[in-house]
Amino acid sequence: MKINHNGNRIDTTLGDLIAAISEVTLEYSADSKEAYNLTRLVLADILKDACPRRISSTRGFSGTH
């Protein structure tokens, strides 16, 4: 990961982001299923603010409704 100088942006790959979130959630979850569901929710929350306004961010993922 590379932090941009303005402090608002971190340059990374989606795979690295998923791996980092998964690593933390696995430490604090009772089992892997719970960790992966938490990872999905965290990732969805992060990415919803990254979507351009023209793309609907309300579609969500299966199981989040």
N, C-alpha and C positions, 0 to 999 in steps of 0.2 A: 504494500500500500504506500501511496505517496500523498502526503498532505499538501494541498495547495497553499500558497502563502497568505491568501486572504482568510483562511481558516474555515471557510464555508463549504469546501469541497475536498473530498478524498478520492484520488484516482486509484481505482482497483478494478479487478475483474468481478463479474457476477459470481463466478465459482469461488473466488477467495472470500467474497462477502458471505455466501452461503456457508462455507466451511467455518468461518469465524463465528457466525451466529450459532451454527450447529454445535460447535465445541462448547460454547458457554451453556446452551440449553441442555446439553447432555449431562453437564455437571450438576445442574439444579433440578432435573426431572426424575421422576420415579422409574420411568422406563423409556425405551427408545421411541415408542409410538407417541408418548406425551411430548418428548423432546422435538420430534419432527413436526408435530402439530404446532408447537410453540414457535419453532423456527419459521414455519409457513406464515404464521400471524405476524411475527416481527418483520419478516421480509416484505409482506404485503403492506404493512404500515409504512415502512421506509420508502418503498417504491411508489406508493400512491401520490406522494408529494413530488416525485420525480417525473411523473407523466405530464406531457404537454396538455394544456387545457382542452384541446380538441379531442383527446382520447378519453373515453369515459372510464373513470376509476371506480365506478360503482358496481361494475360487473362482478368483482370479487372472485373467490375461489370456491370450489365445491366444499361444502361443510362450514362455511363462515357465516351463513345466514341463520 
